[in-house]
Amino acid sequence: MNRTEFIIATAIILFVAFLLGWFAHWLISRFTRVSQSDLSDLDTMAQSLHEAEEQRDQAMNYVREREGEMSTQLKQTEAELTAAMEGLRVSRQEAEELRAYIEKESAG
């Protein structure tokens, strides 16, 4: 192969490489292109997501507040129950003492 044939072969190889590169670039840009309607849809979805996150945060805060209120109410109810049970125990004990006293007085 002489010098001219070598130059022509190299030029053809470089041209083919250029065409392959251009075709690859065209394919990539074709698949990754984002249209204006897609961008507006993405903006709408982003706004909706942001609003949904705000609503979720508000709901979580409400749940935390309600949970705190319910926990406080449960503790108060448990304290009242304990006091009522203690009063009932004392009343039963007094009733037993009165029965024993009445039986003792009526027997003697």
Buried (B, 14 or more C-beta within 10 A) or exposed (E): EEEEEEEEEEEEEEEEEEEEEEEEEEEEEEEEEEEEEEEEEEEEEEEEEEEEEEEEEEEEEEEEEEEEEEEEEEEEEEEEEEEEEEEEEEEEEEEEEEEEEEEEEEEE
